[in-house]
Amino acid sequence: MVNDDGPRKPAWVGFVFIGVSGLVLLFGLCTIFAGAVTVVQAWQEHTQERWPEVTARVENCRMQRSSTGQRNRYYIDCRLGYEIGDEENVAEVYSVSAYASNNGPLAEWVDDHPIGTPVAVRYDPSNHKKIVLSPPYMPGGGPRSANNVRLLIALAGGFVVLLFFAWVLWTRFRLNLAVGHGQPR
């Protein structure tokens, strides 16, 4: 028989526990996803570092608007020509999209790379049309693994903190249930 005369836990404790449990699940899934993306991207970057290097020449390099309206978001679009043996190749490389002005880092990079400028690139030995820039990179370019690792650490830390908070709530929730219903601990 249940004793209803004991102290009762407030209803919001259950809702807080459900909310924290949802955040634990969300942070856990995000941590797994960020971990998988970090591993894949780190492997790609590791592989690309070992590709052969060749000097390409800028055929065309410009800033392209990537948005409409009042936003001034642009990206760099460069067409590069390069030779591998007797084979002539052309490839496009792009920067990340960013807010830009006529004197920002995107514009400076384009101004520093007029037609004919030599640019060091690495090419995929199995697909000569696939290239990546060698340093110095376009603004916002280059390896991303370090940023991914920082994000992964933040998500994993959030997951651990929320998991601990959920555990504390759960133990108090169970304790309140046991005391509230007169059941032994």
Sequence and secondary structure as in RCSB ss.txt:
>XXXX:A:sequence
MVNDDGPRKPAWVGFVFIGVSGLVLLFGLCTIFAGAVTVVQAWQEHTQERWPEVTARVENCRMQRSSTGQRNRYY
IDCRLGYEIGDEENVAEVYSVSAYASNNGPLAEWVDDHPIGTPVAVRYDPSNHKKIVLSPPYMPGGGPRSANNVR
LLIALAGGFVVLLFFAWVLWTRFRLNLAVGHGQPR
>XXXX:A:secstr
    SS    HHHHHHHHHHHHHHHHHHHHHHHHHHHHHHHHHHHHHHHTS EEEEEEEEEEEEE   TT  EEE
EEEEEEEEETTEEEEEEEE   EE  TTSHHHHHHHTS TT EEEEEEETTEEEEEEE SS  TT S  HHHHHH
HHHHHHHHHHHHHHHHHHHHHHHHHHHHHHTT   
